[in-house]
Amino acid sequence: MRAVSVSASILPWFFGQAVVGVGVGQGYIDFGRFVLAVTVPRAPRMPNGVETSVRAPRGCRASLGTGTLRIDDSVIEAGPEWNPVPRVRHVPRGHPHPRLKPESLAGRGPGLTPAGDDILAGYAAGLTLFHGLRDEAMAIAGVAGPLTTRLSATLLEHAARGELAEPAHAYLERGDADALDRFGHSSGRCLRLGLQLAASEPEGCPTDAESCSTWRPTEPEFWLIGSITNAS
């Protein structure tokens, strides 16, 4: 069986040395170093994902590498590449804000991926996509990753590279927020808030990119989680 599509960032794992993992529920497989999303056709594609009709239930045994993804008795070959980096044509309007502190947001809040992580993921992605500040984005992911779940840590690393779930592409390419706001329990709305925050400079951050690249988040903004998850 051939995958319907494979995120470009996952393709190298298909053809590398095999790694083994176990299903942790809701279509996710934990391979230790990263968590893979197994999505059914027409569901939102993920930056860490493989699109296939094969299910990945909790407790399934899996291996990835040497050309295939194996889930229990099913063998899946790599399919067409999907680019998880959106083509940004719509930069959201930013909100004035203090600098974010990833230690205060990582692992905090409700949802399969905690709301604080989703805000940080959107913020990190925005630093890379809007400002080219990939080193700063990777630094945020590096601080937050060990403080949260493996799934969130995986998605934060992808976001820092500008790689986002498919609903975020519609938002950044066409300004259509509907699909993103419906994504997950609160993930899409929190991700969108993070992108909006990244679109504006934090208070106290110099206006030139060279000086701005040296700043580090210093102010906790955990109230942001409540403001977005309580939105109707």
For each residue, the residues with C-beta under 8 A, 3 or more apart:
1: 52 53 54 74 75 76 77
2: 76 77 78 79
3: 6 50 51 52 69 76 77 78 79
4: 41 51 52 53 79 80
5: 45 50 51 79 80 81 82
6: 3 10 11 14 49 50 51 78 79 80 81 82
7: 10 11 45 46 47 48 49 50 81 82 84 163
8: 11 81 82 83 84
9: 12 47 48 84 158 161 163
10: 6 7 13 14 36 48 49 50
11: 6 7 8 14 15 78 81
12: 9 15 16
13: 10 16 19 64 65
14: 6 10 11 64 65 67 68 69 78
15: 11 12 65 66 67 78
16: 12 13 19 65 66
17: 65 66
18: 63 64 65 66
19: 13 16 31 32 33 63 64 65
20: 31 61 62 63
21: 29 30 31 32 36 62 63 64
22: 29 30 59 60 61 62
23: 28 29 30 56 57 58 59 60 61 62 71
24: 28 29 30 35 58 151
25: 28 57 58
26: 112
27: 37 38 39 40 55 56
28: 23 24 25 35 36 37 38 56 151
29: 21 22 23 24 35 36 38 56 60 62 64 71
30: 21 22 23 24 35 150 151
31: 19 20 21 34 35 36 62 64
32: 19 21
33: 19
34: 31 48 150 154 157
35: 24 28 29 30 31 48 150 151 154
36: 10 21 28 29 31 48 49 50 62 64 69
37: 27 28 46 48 49 50
38: 27 28 29 49 50 52 54 55 56 71
39: 27 43 44 45 46 49 50 51 52
40: 27 43 51 52 53 55
41: 4 51 52 53
42:
43: 39 40 51
44: 39 165 166 167 179 183
45: 5 7 39 49 51 82 84 165 166
46: 7 37 39 49 84 165 166
47: 7 9 84 155 158 159 163 164 165
48: 7 9 10 34 35 36 37 154 155 158
49: 6 7 10 36 37 38 39 45 46
50: 3 5 6 7 10 36 37 38 39 69 76 79
51: 3 4 5 6 39 40 41 43 45 79 82
52: 1 3 4 38 39 40 41 69 76 79
53: 1 4 40 41
54: 1 38 71 74 76
55: 27 38 40 71
56: 23 27 28 29 38 60 62 71
57: 23 25 60
58: 23 24 25
59: 22 23
60: 22 23 29 56 57 71 72
61: 20 22 23 71 72
62: 20 21 22 23 29 31 36 56 69 70 71 72
63: 18 19 20 21 68 69 70
64: 13 14 18 19 21 29 31 36 68 69 70
65: 13 14 15 16 17 18 19 68
66: 15 16 17 18
67: 14 15 77 78
68: 14 63 64 65 75 76 77 78
69: 3 14 36 50 52 62 63 64 75 76 78
70: 62 63 64 74 75 76
71: 23 29 38 54 55 56 60 61 62 74 76
72: 60 61 62
73:
74: 1 54 70 71
75: 1 68 69 70
76: 1 2 3 50 52 54 68 69 70 71
77: 1 2 3 67 68
78: 2 3 6 11 14 15 67 68 69
79: 2 3 4 5 6 50 51 52
80: 4 5 6
81: 5 6 7 8 11
82: 5 6 7 8 45 51
83: 8
84: 7 8 9 45 46 47 158 163 164 165
85: 129 161 162 163 164
86: 129 162 164 168 169 172 173
87: 169 172 173
88: 91 129 130 172 173
89: 172 173 174 175
90: 171 172 173 174 175
91: 88 130 172 199
92: 171 192 195 196 199
93: 196 199
94: 196 197 198 199 200 201
95: 196 197 200
96: 200 203
97: 100 197 200 202 203 221
98: 202 203 204 218 219 221
99: 202 203 204 205 215 216 217 218 219
100: 97 105 119 120 123 140 197 202 217 219 221
101: 104 105 217 218 219 220 221
102: 105 106 120 140 143 144 147 217
103: 106 143 144 147 220
104: 101 108 116 220 221 222
105: 100 101 102 108 109 116 117 119 120 144 220 221 222 224 225
106: 102 103 114 116 117 120 143 144 145 147 148 152
107: 114 116 117 144 147 148 149 152
108: 104 105 114 115 116 117 222 225
109: 105 114 115 116 117 186 190 225 229
110: 114 115 185 186 229
111: 114 115 118 184 185 186 187 190 229
112: 26 151 184 185 187
113: 117 118 121 149 151 152 155 184 187
114: 106 107 108 109 110 111 117 118 148 149 152
115: 108 109 110 111 118 119 186 187 190 225 228 229
116: 104 105 106 107 108 109 119 120 148 190 222 225
117: 105 106 107 108 109 113 114 120 121 144 148 149 152 155 156
118: 111 113 114 115 121 122 184 186 187 190 191 194
119: 100 105 115 116 122 123 190 191 193 194 197 224 225 228
120: 100 102 105 106 116 117 123 124 140 141 144 156 159 194
121: 113 117 118 124 125 152 155 156 159 164 191 194
122: 118 119 125 126 159 168 190 191 192 193 194 195 196 197 198
123: 100 119 120 126 127 140 194 195 197 198
124: 120 121 127 128 137 138 140 141 156 159 160 194 198
125: 121 122 128 129 137 159 160 162 163 164 168 191 194 195 198
126: 122 123 129 130 131 194 195 196 197 198 199
127: 123 124 130 131 133 134 136 137 140 160 198
128: 124 125 131 132 133 134 137 159 160 161 162
129: 85 86 88 125 126 162 172
130: 88 91 126 127 198 199
131: 126 127 128 198 209 212
132: 128 209
133: 127 128 136 137 209 212 213
134: 127 128 137 138 160 161 162
135: 138 139 213
136: 127 133 139 140 213 215
137: 124 125 127 128 133 134 140 141 159 160 161
138: 124 134 135 141 142 157 160 161
139: 135 136 142 143 216
140: 100 102 120 123 124 127 136 137 143 144 156 160 217
141: 120 124 137 138 144 145 153 156 157 159 160
142: 138 139 145
143: 102 103 106 139 140 146 147
144: 102 103 105 106 107 117 120 140 141 147 148 152 153 156
145: 106 141 142 148 152 153 156 157
146: 143 153
147: 102 103 106 107 143 144
148: 106 107 114 116 117 144 145 152 153 156
149: 107 113 114 117 152 153
150: 30 34 35 153 154
151: 24 28 30 35 112 113 154 155
152: 106 107 113 114 117 121 144 145 148 149 155 156
153: 141 144 145 146 148 149 150 156 157
154: 34 35 48 150 151 157 158
155: 47 48 113 117 121 151 152 158 159
156: 117 120 121 124 140 141 144 145 148 152 153 159 160
157: 34 138 141 145 153 154 160 161
158: 9 47 48 84 154 155 161 163 164
159: 47 120 121 122 124 125 128 137 141 155 156 162 163 164
160: 124 125 127 128 134 137 138 140 141 156 157
161: 9 85 128 134 137 138 157 158
162: 85 86 125 128 129 134 159
163: 7 9 47 84 85 125 158 159
164: 47 84 85 86 121 125 158 159 168 169 172 191
165: 44 45 46 47 84 168 183 191
166: 44 45 46 169 170 179
167: 44 170 171 179 180 182 183 188
168: 86 122 125 164 165 171 172 180 183 188 191 192 195
169: 86 87 164 166 172 173
170: 166 167 173 174 176 178 179 180
171: 90 92 167 168 174 175 176 177 179 180 192 195
172: 86 87 88 89 90 91 129 164 168 169 195
173: 86 87 88 89 90 169 170
174: 89 90 170 171
175: 89 90 171
176: 170 171 179 180
177: 171 180 181 192
178: 170 181 182
179: 44 166 167 170 171 176 182 183 188
180: 167 168 170 171 176 177 183 188 189 191 192
181: 177 178 188 189 192
182: 167 178 179 188
183: 44 165 167 168 179 180 187 188 191
184: 111 112 113 118 187 188
185: 110 111 112
186: 109 110 111 115 118 189 190 228 229
187: 111 112 113 115 118 183 184 190 191
188: 167 168 179 180 181 182 183 184 191 192
189: 180 181 186 192 193 228 229 231
190: 109 111 115 116 118 119 122 186 187 193 194 225 228 229
191: 118 119 121 122 125 164 165 168 180 183 187 188 194 195
192: 92 122 168 171 177 180 181 188 189 195 196
193: 119 122 189 190 196 197 224 227 228
194: 118 119 120 121 122 123 124 125 126 190 191 197 198
195: 92 122 123 125 126 168 171 172 191 192 198 199
196: 92 93 94 95 122 126 192 193 199 200
197: 94 95 97 100 119 122 123 126 193 194 200 202 224
198: 94 122 123 124 125 126 127 130 131 194 195
199: 91 92 93 94 126 130 195 196
200: 94 95 96 97 196 197
201: 94 205 207 212
202: 97 98 99 100 197 205 215 217
203: 96 97 98 99
204: 98 99 215
205: 99 201 202 212 215
206: 211 212 215
207: 201 211 212
208: 211 212
209: 131 132 133 212 213
210: 213
211: 206 207 208 214
212: 131 133 201 205 206 207 208 209 215
213: 133 135 136 209 210
214: 211
215: 99 136 202 204 205 206 212
216: 99 139
217: 99 100 101 102 140 202
218: 98 99 101
219: 98 99 100 101
220: 101 103 104 105
221: 97 98 100 101 104 105 224
222: 104 105 108 116 225 226
223: 226 227
224: 105 119 193 197 221 227 228
225: 105 108 109 115 116 119 190 222 228 229
226: 222 223 229 230
227: 193 223 224 230 231
228: 115 119 186 189 190 193 224 225 231
229: 109 110 111 115 186 189 190 225 226
230: 226 227
231: 189 227 228
232:
